[in-house]
Amino acid sequence: MANFTIRFFSNSLRRPTTFKMYIPNDIRNDFPGEENPYAKRPIKTLFLLHGYTGDAENWVPEELSAKYNFAVVVPNGENSFWLDGRATGHQFCTFLGEELINYVRKTFNLALTKEDTYIMGLSMGGFGALHTAFAYPETFGKVTALSSALITHEVTGMKEGQGNEVANYDYYRECFGEPKELLESKNNPETLVKDLLAEGKELPEIFMAVGTEDFLLENNRAFHKFLEENSVEHTYVEDKGQHDMAFWSKYVQEFVPKMFG
């Protein structure tokens, strides 16, 4: 497994940035005669998005990457919700969906088609994975969202001076834009889904999971209901668990074989 830390100048972010990349370019021969059938096909690519307060050092499924023969790209999205913020240099959606994809294609000759390019995230990264996949459906063929922070309906009700235990009003306004305009904006995954359906475009294959003890359970149920009401095919799972790595690890193990197998 080749393990890289790559630094390059991002025009979207107006500064140098780094991302992690893992490429299963070696084939182990611990047990001669036992060949990995996935090693014979071209390498696919998974973009892995961290959550709020996380970074590109977050957990990476290296064993699964080697088994199913896919590279993993782990960018650093700061606390941006992976959206194009209001301020200069905060265009994280454009960075992820256009600039980073093109850099990986040009530099590594990977992620060339949506059939070979998938995206996954947890918490804030789960929101970002869904939003990015819907914003760039020609780029990402599949998306997995774990314990997603689908908080647009909460944010849209905020007024100046308000906030919650996670962050204040100014933070949410920077990430999502004017709260009162959020639900109809391109920063709302529901709006992107409606637009794709109206245009007759194909949506990425969707996998979602959330714990029954997770504080974001009702947010995920609401989005699941929205997808059902709009006849969008998707896999949705609720299972015992909290907002933690134990739950996310379990469902990475569950969904990666469905995505890459």
C-alpha positions as CSV (number, residue, x, y, z in Angstrom):
1,M,0.0,0.0,0.0
2,A,1.6,3.3,-1.1
3,N,0.8,6.1,1.3
4,F,1.3,9.7,0.2
5,T,0.9,13.1,1.7
6,I,0.5,15.5,-1.2
7,R,0.8,19.3,-1.0
8,F,-0.3,21.6,-3.9
9,F,-1.6,25.1,-4.5
10,S,-5.4,25.3,-4.6
11,N,-6.9,28.1,-6.6
12,S,-10.3,27.4,-5.0
13,L,-8.9,27.8,-1.5
14,R,-6.3,30.5,-2.4
15,R,-3.5,28.7,-0.6
16,P,-1.5,25.5,-0.5
17,T,-3.4,22.5,0.9
18,T,-2.6,18.9,1.5
19,F,-4.4,15.6,1.1
20,K,-3.7,12.0,1.9
21,M,-3.7,9.3,-0.7
22,Y,-3.5,5.5,-0.4
23,I,-2.9,3.3,-3.5
24,P,-2.9,-0.5,-3.3
25,N,-0.1,-0.9,-5.8
26,D,1.5,-3.9,-4.2
27,I,0.1,-7.5,-4.2
28,R,0.9,-9.5,-1.1
29,N,1.7,-13.2,-1.5
30,D,1.2,-14.5,2.1
31,F,-0.7,-17.5,0.8
32,P,0.5,-18.6,-2.6
33,G,-2.3,-19.9,-4.8
34,E,-5.0,-17.6,-3.3
35,E,-5.4,-14.9,-5.9
36,N,-7.5,-11.7,-5.3
37,P,-9.9,-11.4,-8.2
38,Y,-10.3,-7.6,-7.7
39,A,-6.5,-7.1,-8.3
40,K,-7.0,-7.9,-12.0
41,R,-9.3,-5.0,-12.7
42,P,-8.4,-1.3,-13.0
43,I,-8.1,0.6,-9.7
44,K,-11.2,2.5,-8.6
45,T,-11.1,5.5,-6.3
46,L,-12.9,6.5,-3.1
47,F,-12.9,10.1,-1.8
48,L,-13.3,9.9,2.0
49,L,-14.6,13.0,3.8
50,H,-14.0,13.7,7.5
51,G,-16.4,15.2,9.9
52,Y,-16.6,18.5,11.9
53,T,-13.3,19.1,13.8
54,G,-11.7,16.3,11.8
55,D,-8.9,16.4,9.2
56,A,-7.2,14.3,6.5
57,E,-5.5,12.2,9.2
58,N,-8.9,10.4,10.0
59,W,-9.2,6.7,9.8
60,V,-8.8,5.1,6.4
61,P,-10.0,1.5,5.5
62,E,-6.6,0.3,4.2
63,E,-7.4,-3.4,4.5
64,L,-10.6,-3.0,2.4
65,S,-8.7,-0.8,-0.1
66,A,-6.2,-3.6,-0.7
67,K,-8.9,-6.3,-0.8
68,Y,-11.2,-4.5,-3.3
69,N,-8.4,-2.7,-5.2
70,F,-9.4,1.0,-4.8
71,A,-7.4,4.1,-4.0
72,V,-8.4,6.4,-1.2
73,V,-8.2,10.1,-1.4
74,V,-8.6,12.0,1.9
75,P,-8.8,15.8,1.6
76,N,-8.9,18.3,4.3
77,G,-12.2,20.2,4.4
78,E,-11.6,22.1,7.6
79,N,-15.1,22.8,9.2
80,S,-16.6,23.9,5.9
81,F,-19.5,21.4,5.5
82,W,-17.7,20.8,2.2
83,L,-19.6,23.7,0.7
84,D,-18.6,26.9,-1.1
85,G,-18.6,29.4,1.7
86,R,-19.2,33.1,1.4
87,A,-15.6,34.2,2.0
88,T,-12.8,34.2,-0.6
89,G,-10.8,31.0,-0.3
90,H,-13.6,29.0,1.3
91,Q,-14.8,27.3,-1.9
92,F,-14.6,23.7,-0.6
93,C,-17.3,22.2,-2.9
94,T,-15.6,23.5,-6.0
95,F,-12.2,22.4,-4.6
96,L,-13.5,18.8,-4.0
97,G,-15.8,18.4,-7.0
98,E,-13.6,20.0,-9.6
99,E,-10.1,21.0,-8.6
100,L,-9.1,17.9,-6.5
101,I,-10.7,15.5,-8.9
102,N,-8.8,17.0,-11.9
103,Y,-5.6,17.0,-9.9
104,V,-6.0,13.3,-9.1
105,R,-6.8,12.5,-12.7
106,K,-3.9,14.5,-14.1
107,T,-1.3,13.3,-11.6
108,F,-2.4,9.7,-11.0
109,N,-4.6,8.8,-14.0
110,L,-7.3,7.7,-11.6
111,A,-11.0,8.6,-11.1
112,L,-11.4,9.1,-14.8
113,T,-15.1,8.1,-14.9
114,K,-18.0,8.1,-12.5
115,E,-18.1,4.3,-12.7
116,D,-14.7,4.2,-11.1
117,T,-15.2,7.2,-8.7
118,Y,-17.1,7.0,-5.4
119,I,-17.4,9.2,-2.3
120,M,-18.0,8.5,1.4
121,G,-18.2,10.6,4.5
122,L,-19.2,10.6,8.1
123,S,-21.2,13.2,10.1
124,M,-20.3,16.6,8.4
125,G,-18.6,14.5,5.8
126,G,-21.7,12.5,5.3
127,F,-23.5,15.7,4.4
128,G,-20.6,16.7,2.2
129,A,-20.6,13.3,0.4
130,L,-24.3,13.5,-0.4
131,H,-24.1,17.2,-1.5
132,T,-21.0,16.7,-3.6
133,A,-22.4,13.6,-5.3
134,F,-25.6,15.4,-6.2
135,A,-23.7,18.6,-7.3
136,Y,-21.4,16.5,-9.6
137,P,-23.5,13.4,-10.7
138,E,-21.3,13.0,-13.8
139,T,-18.3,12.6,-11.5
140,F,-19.4,10.3,-8.7
141,G,-21.2,7.0,-9.4
142,K,-21.8,6.0,-5.8
143,V,-22.1,7.7,-2.4
144,T,-22.1,6.4,1.2
145,A,-23.2,8.8,4.0
146,L,-22.8,7.7,7.6
147,S,-24.5,9.6,10.5
148,S,-24.9,12.5,8.1
149,A,-25.2,16.1,9.5
150,L,-28.3,16.9,7.4
151,I,-29.1,20.0,9.4
152,T,-30.4,22.4,6.7
153,H,-33.9,22.6,8.2
154,E,-32.4,23.5,11.5
155,V,-30.0,26.1,10.1
156,T,-32.7,27.8,8.0
157,G,-34.6,28.7,11.2
158,M,-31.6,30.4,12.9
159,K,-31.6,34.2,13.4
160,E,-28.6,36.4,14.0
161,G,-27.2,35.9,17.5
162,Q,-28.5,32.4,17.7
163,G,-26.7,29.1,17.2
164,N,-26.4,25.7,18.9
165,E,-24.0,23.8,21.1
166,V,-21.8,23.1,18.1
167,A,-21.3,26.6,16.5
168,N,-22.7,30.1,16.3
169,Y,-24.9,31.8,13.7
170,D,-22.0,33.4,12.0
171,Y,-20.4,30.0,11.4
172,Y,-23.5,28.6,9.8
173,R,-24.1,31.7,7.7
174,E,-20.5,31.5,6.4
175,C,-21.0,27.8,5.4
176,F,-24.6,27.7,4.2
177,G,-25.2,31.3,3.1
178,E,-28.2,33.3,4.3
179,P,-30.2,30.9,6.5
180,K,-33.6,32.1,5.3
181,E,-32.6,31.3,1.7
182,L,-31.0,28.0,2.4
183,L,-33.8,25.5,1.7
184,E,-34.1,26.8,-1.9
185,S,-30.4,27.1,-2.5
186,K,-27.8,24.8,-4.1
187,N,-26.4,24.3,-0.6
188,N,-29.4,22.1,0.2
189,P,-29.0,18.5,-1.0
190,E,-32.8,18.3,-1.3
191,T,-32.8,21.1,-3.9
192,L,-30.0,19.3,-5.9
193,V,-32.0,16.1,-5.9
194,K,-35.1,17.9,-7.1
195,D,-33.2,19.6,-9.9
196,L,-31.6,16.3,-11.1
197,L,-35.0,14.7,-11.1
198,A,-36.6,17.6,-13.0
199,E,-33.7,17.4,-15.6
200,G,-34.1,13.7,-15.9
201,K,-30.5,13.0,-14.9
202,E,-29.3,9.9,-13.2
203,L,-28.5,10.1,-9.5
204,P,-25.5,8.3,-7.9
205,E,-26.2,5.1,-6.1
206,I,-26.9,6.0,-2.5
207,F,-26.0,4.2,0.8
208,M,-26.9,5.7,4.2
209,A,-26.7,4.4,7.8
210,V,-27.3,6.1,11.1
211,G,-27.4,4.8,14.7
212,T,-30.6,4.7,16.7
213,E,-28.8,6.4,19.6
214,D,-27.3,9.1,17.3
215,F,-28.4,12.7,17.9
216,L,-28.7,13.1,14.1
217,L,-31.2,10.2,13.8
218,E,-34.3,12.3,13.1
219,N,-32.4,14.4,10.5
220,N,-31.5,11.2,8.6
221,R,-35.0,9.8,8.9
222,A,-36.3,13.0,7.4
223,F,-33.9,12.8,4.4
224,H,-34.7,9.1,4.0
225,K,-38.4,10.1,3.9
226,F,-37.7,12.8,1.4
227,L,-35.9,10.4,-1.0
228,E,-38.8,7.9,-0.6
229,E,-41.4,10.6,-1.4
230,N,-39.5,11.5,-4.6
231,S,-39.0,7.8,-5.6
232,V,-35.3,7.9,-5.3
233,E,-33.8,4.5,-4.9
234,H,-31.4,4.2,-2.0
235,T,-30.2,1.9,0.7
236,Y,-31.0,3.2,4.2
237,V,-30.2,1.4,7.4
238,E,-30.8,2.2,11.1
239,D,-29.0,0.1,13.6
240,K,-28.0,0.2,17.3
241,G,-25.2,2.7,17.7
242,Q,-24.1,6.2,18.5
243,H,-22.3,9.0,16.7
244,D,-18.9,7.3,16.9
245,M,-16.2,5.4,15.1
246,A,-17.5,2.0,16.3
247,F,-20.7,2.6,14.3
248,W,-18.9,4.1,11.3
249,S,-16.3,1.3,11.1
250,K,-19.1,-1.3,11.2
251,Y,-20.9,0.3,8.2
252,V,-17.8,0.9,6.2
253,Q,-17.3,-2.8,6.5
254,E,-20.9,-3.3,5.4
255,F,-21.1,-0.9,2.5
256,V,-17.7,-1.1,0.9
257,P,-18.3,-4.7,-0.4
258,K,-21.6,-3.4,-1.8
259,M,-19.9,-0.5,-3.5
260,F,-16.8,-2.2,-4.8
261,G,-17.7,-5.9,-4.8
